[in-house]
Amino acid sequence: LLPTLLCGLSVLSHVFVTMPPVLVASGKALKARDCARPRKDLVFMASSTSLAAEFDLYCKFKFEVALLATVFFLGFAMGVPVSGMLADRRGRKFASCISLVVLQLGALLALLSPSYLCYALARLVTGMGTGGLSVASYVWYAELIGKQSRSKLTITTCSGFAIGI
């Protein structure tokens, strides 16, 4: 259960920290992004809660916020086959533990990132750990549960992923 919760928190935290911040100019909150104003005239409200504010990813750079999700899923796609091969050679439990360490290392790197590029690389590492953990732990749980309950495990796991949990 703990690995599943850590994976979920890693993915879900990205949703909240990439929310667009509220811009303020002349003491009033702007309803829409006013890219015509110079950056020095704009202030982010609650700038410590948003990557867009922390790394100045607004207006022409806002695509970089969306790029972070792409980088994460690229890491996910890289982590799945590596973890699968590791699980076949060294065991499901070992692969799950290594993937969990990679996931937490990526989360720590994301926390300490001084720049957008460092944060993007941390999201790549986090994606690798999440992808590896998802495949290794899923197969490990399926083996532990047995044939009778395997279809229930598949339905609950896949439906949760499909609806965004």
LINSUL-V241436 format. One record per backbone hydrogen bond with DSSP energy under -0.5 kcal/mol. CO is the residue of the C=O (numbers start at 0). NH is the residue of the N-H. If there is no record, write none. Layout:
BEGIN
CO,NH
CO,NH
END
This chain:
BEGIN
0,4
1,5
2,6
3,7
4,8
5,9
6,10
7,11
8,12
9,13
10,14
11,14
11,15
12,16
13,17
15,18
16,50
21,44
22,29
23,42
24,27
27,24
32,34
33,36
37,40
38,41
42,23
43,46
44,21
45,48
46,49
49,53
50,54
51,56
52,55
55,57
57,60
58,61
60,63
61,64
61,65
62,66
63,67
64,67
64,68
65,68
65,69
66,70
67,71
68,72
69,73
70,74
71,75
72,76
73,77
74,78
75,79
76,80
77,81
78,82
79,83
80,84
81,85
82,86
83,87
84,88
85,89
85,90
86,90
90,94
91,95
92,96
93,97
94,98
95,99
96,100
97,101
98,102
99,103
100,104
101,105
102,106
103,107
104,108
105,109
106,110
107,111
109,112
114,118
115,119
116,120
117,121
118,122
119,123
120,124
121,125
122,126
123,127
124,128
125,129
126,130
127,131
128,132
129,133
130,134
131,135
132,136
133,137
134,138
135,139
136,140
137,141
138,142
139,143
140,144
141,145
145,149
146,150
148,152
149,153
150,154
151,155
152,156
153,157
154,158
155,159
156,160
157,161
158,162
159,164
160,163
END
